[in-house]
Amino acid sequence: MRDRVYILGGYQTDFARNWFKEGKGIQAIINETMDGAFAQTGITPDEVGAAHVGNFVAELFVSQAHLGSMVLNYDPALWGIPTSRHEAACASGSIAALMARSEIEAGSYDLTLVLGIELMKTVDSKTGGDYLGTAAWFEKECRGIEYPFPKLFDRLYDIYEEMYGVKYEHLAHISAVNYQNARRNPRAQTRNWFMNKEHACSTGQYNRVVGKRLRATDCSQVTDGAAAIFLSSSSFAEKYAKKHGTRFENIPYIQGWGHTTAPILFDDKAKEAGKHEYLLPHTKNAIRDAFDRAGVSGIDEIGCVETHDCFTITEYAAIEHFGLTRPGEAWKAIENGTIDFNGRCPFNPSGGLIGCGHPVGATGARQLLDAYLQVTGNAGDYQVPGVKRAATLNIGGLATTNVVHVIGADGS
C-alpha cells in the first residue's frame, strides 16, 4: 500500500510586490519564501530530505537556470540533498509537487520542500508576452504576434461559442468575483484594486480589448511571487503532530491527483474539442482521475476549488469540467451564485490568478497552499466555512498540461 503524502504547511510571498524595483533578485525571493515556510511550520532545514523547484522561464526573465541548486544557498544544512527544477509552463509548480509526492510514496524521503517561483516584472510587457508565448508552440503559433496568449484563448472562446454559445456578462461575473475575493486576501496582488461587474463589461481606456473579445479584466496578472509547501510521509507527519501539539488526523493529505497532457498545437486541441461534449477533454480526464483516486463521487464532496483562471474562459469551462453543471450550462452556476464566495462551491476564494496573481511557476504551489489553509481553517478572511476537502486545477499553456489535486483530512 502506498504511503499517504501529507501537507504540513508553507508560505506565500506578497504577490503585489515588484522585486526588480526593490533591487532584489531570484536568491532574495528564494530566501524570503524559505524563511517564511520554515517559520510558519516550525520545520528546520536539517529535516528536509529533498527539494523540488517549479519554474517556467527564469532563464529568460532573470537569466538564471539551475534553480534547484539555488535552494541550497539558503542554509548549509541543506548541502548535499537532492534537488531538481521542473518546467511545464503555468503548471510547473504542480509538476514539482507531483514529483515530490511520488518520491515520498516510494519511500525515498520523509520530508520534501516544494518551491514554486517566478519573477516576471523584469521586462516590458511586449517582451514578457513573447516569453510567455514559449508555453505554446512558439514558432508555429506565437512568433511575431503581439500578446499571443490572449489571442489563443480568444480562439478557445470561439470554439466554446460554436459548441454551446456564451454571454460575455457571465465571463464578466467570473472576473468580478475573483477581484472581490482577492480583497479578502492580504497577499493578493489586486487586494486594493477596484473592480465590479459593470467595469468588467465595459471597454475603453480602463478595460481594453486584448484579443478579439477578451478584455484586460478577463486576464490573469503579470506577477512576481513564490510559494513553498512541505510534503511529508505519514510517519513524519505523525511525529510532527506530536512535536507541535496538533492532532495527526487534522493534517491534510493529498487524497487524489490527476495529470494529463494534451497536444500542444491549438489546432489539434480544436479538432479534439469538436469530438467531445467538453471543451477541454484532457482537463476533464485529469479531474476525473483525481476524483477517482480520492474516492470522491462528485463535486458535492468538495468544499471549494482553486482553479486556473488564466483567462475567464478557462474558469467558465472548469465549472462544467468539475461537474457543477452539465456541458454548455456553466452559466447556471454563475447566475445562481454557486461559485461565489458564499455559494455552494466557491471557486477561487483566494482571488485566483486574476485576483491573487499569477507568478507562472509558483501558481501550482500557491493553489496547494491555499487548499491546505482552507482544509485546516486557517485561510483568515477568505476562509470558506466548513471546508473538509478542497480541489485544485493547474494548467500549463493552452490547457496542454493539466494537473488536479484533491486535498482533505480525516479529522473533524
Secondary structure in CASP SS format (residue, H / E / C, confidence):
PFRMAT SS
TARGET T0000
AUTHOR 0000-0000-0000
METHOD secondary structure of the structure
MODEL  1
M C 1.00
R C 1.00
D C 1.00
R C 1.00
V C 1.00
Y E 1.00
I E 1.00
L E 1.00
G E 1.00
G E 1.00
Y E 1.00
Q E 1.00
T C 1.00
D C 1.00
F C 1.00
A C 1.00
R C 1.00
N C 1.00
W C 1.00
F C 1.00
K C 1.00
E C 1.00
G C 1.00
K C 1.00
G C 1.00
I H 1.00
Q H 1.00
A H 1.00
I H 1.00
I H 1.00
N H 1.00
E H 1.00
T H 1.00
M H 1.00
D H 1.00
G H 1.00
A H 1.00
F H 1.00
A H 1.00
Q H 1.00
T H 1.00
G C 1.00
I C 1.00
T C 1.00
P H 1.00
D H 1.00
E H 1.00
V C 1.00
G C 1.00
A E 1.00
A E 1.00
H E 1.00
V E 1.00
G E 1.00
N C 1.00
F C 1.00
V C 1.00
A H 1.00
E H 1.00
L H 1.00
F H 1.00
V C 1.00
S C 1.00
Q C 1.00
A C 1.00
H C 1.00
L H 1.00
G H 1.00
S H 1.00
M H 1.00
V H 1.00
L H 1.00
N H 1.00
Y H 1.00
D C 1.00
P H 1.00
A H 1.00
L H 1.00
W C 1.00
G C 1.00
I C 1.00
P C 1.00
T E 1.00
S E 1.00
R E 1.00
H E 1.00
E C 1.00
A C 1.00
A H 1.00
C H 1.00
A H 1.00
S H 1.00
G H 1.00
S H 1.00
I H 1.00
A H 1.00
A H 1.00
L H 1.00
M H 1.00
A H 1.00
R H 1.00
S H 1.00
E H 1.00
I H 1.00
E H 1.00
A C 1.00
G C 1.00
S C 1.00
Y C 1.00
D C 1.00
L E 1.00
T E 1.00
L E 1.00
V E 1.00
L E 1.00
G E 1.00
I E 1.00
E E 1.00
L C 1.00
M C 1.00
K C 1.00
T C 1.00
V C 1.00
D C 1.00
S H 1.00
K H 1.00
T H 1.00
G H 1.00
G H 1.00
D H 1.00
Y H 1.00
L H 1.00
G H 1.00
T H 1.00
A H 1.00
A C 1.00
W C 1.00
F H 1.00
E H 1.00
K H 1.00
E H 1.00
C H 1.00
R C 1.00
G C 1.00
I C 1.00
E C 1.00
Y C 1.00
P H 1.00
F H 1.00
P H 1.00
K H 1.00
L H 1.00
F H 1.00
D H 1.00
R H 1.00
L H 1.00
Y H 1.00
D H 1.00
I H 1.00
Y H 1.00
E H 1.00
E H 1.00
M H 1.00
Y C 1.00
G C 1.00
V C 1.00
K C 1.00
Y H 1.00
E H 1.00
H H 1.00
L H 1.00
A H 1.00
H H 1.00
I H 1.00
S H 1.00
A H 1.00
V H 1.00
N H 1.00
Y H 1.00
Q H 1.00
N H 1.00
A H 1.00
R C 1.00
R C 1.00
N C 1.00
P C 1.00
R C 1.00
A C 1.00
Q C 1.00
T C 1.00
R C 1.00
N C 1.00
W C 1.00
F C 1.00
M C 1.00
N C 1.00
K H 1.00
E H 1.00
H H 1.00
A H 1.00
C H 1.00
S C 1.00
T C 1.00
G E 1.00
Q C 1.00
Y C 1.00
N E 1.00
R C 1.00
V E 1.00
V C 1.00
G C 1.00
K C 1.00
R C 1.00
L C 1.00
R E 1.00
A H 1.00
T H 1.00
D H 1.00
C E 1.00
S C 1.00
Q C 1.00
V C 1.00
T C 1.00
D C 1.00
G E 1.00
A E 1.00
A E 1.00
A E 1.00
I E 1.00
F E 1.00
L E 1.00
S E 1.00
S C 1.00
S H 1.00
S H 1.00
F H 1.00
A H 1.00
E H 1.00
K H 1.00
Y H 1.00
A H 1.00
K H 1.00
K H 1.00
H H 1.00
G C 1.00
T C 1.00
R C 1.00
F H 1.00
E H 1.00
N H 1.00
I C 1.00
P C 1.00
Y E 1.00
I E 1.00
Q E 1.00
G E 1.00
W E 1.00
G E 1.00
H E 1.00
T E 1.00
T E 1.00
A C 1.00
P C 1.00
I C 1.00
L C 1.00
F H 1.00
D H 1.00
D H 1.00
K H 1.00
A H 1.00
K H 1.00
E H 1.00
A H 1.00
G C 1.00
K C 1.00
H C 1.00
E C 1.00
Y C 1.00
L C 1.00
L C 1.00
P H 1.00
H H 1.00
T H 1.00
K H 1.00
N H 1.00
A H 1.00
I H 1.00
R H 1.00
D H 1.00
A H 1.00
F H 1.00
D H 1.00
R H 1.00
A H 1.00
G C 1.00
V C 1.00
S C 1.00
G C 1.00
I H 1.00
D H 1.00
E H 1.00
I C 1.00
G C 1.00
C E 1.00
V E 1.00
E E 1.00
T C 1.00
H C 1.00
D C 1.00
C C 1.00
F E 1.00
T H 1.00
I H 1.00
T H 1.00
E H 1.00
Y H 1.00
A H 1.00
A H 1.00
I H 1.00
E H 1.00
H H 1.00
F C 1.00
G C 1.00
L C 1.00
T C 1.00
R C 1.00
P C 1.00
G C 1.00
E C 1.00
A H 1.00
W H 1.00
K H 1.00
A H 1.00
I H 1.00
E H 1.00
N C 1.00
G C 1.00
T C 1.00
I C 1.00
D C 1.00
F C 1.00
N C 1.00
G C 1.00
R C 1.00
C C 1.00
P C 1.00
F E 1.00
N C 1.00
P C 1.00
S C 1.00
G C 1.00
G H 1.00
L H 1.00
I H 1.00
G H 1.00
C C 1.00
G C 1.00
H C 1.00
P C 1.00
V H 1.00
G H 1.00
A H 1.00
T H 1.00
G H 1.00
A H 1.00
R H 1.00
Q H 1.00
L H 1.00
L H 1.00
D H 1.00
A H 1.00
Y H 1.00
L H 1.00
Q H 1.00
V H 1.00
T H 1.00
G C 1.00
N C 1.00
A C 1.00
G H 1.00
D H 1.00
Y H 1.00
Q C 1.00
V C 1.00
P C 1.00
G C 1.00
V C 1.00
K C 1.00
R E 1.00
A E 1.00
A E 1.00
T E 1.00
L E 1.00
N E 1.00
I E 1.00
G E 1.00
G C 1.00
L C 1.00
A C 1.00
T C 1.00
T E 1.00
N E 1.00
V E 1.00
V E 1.00
H E 1.00
V E 1.00
I E 1.00
G E 1.00
A C 1.00
D C 1.00
G C 1.00
S C 1.00
END
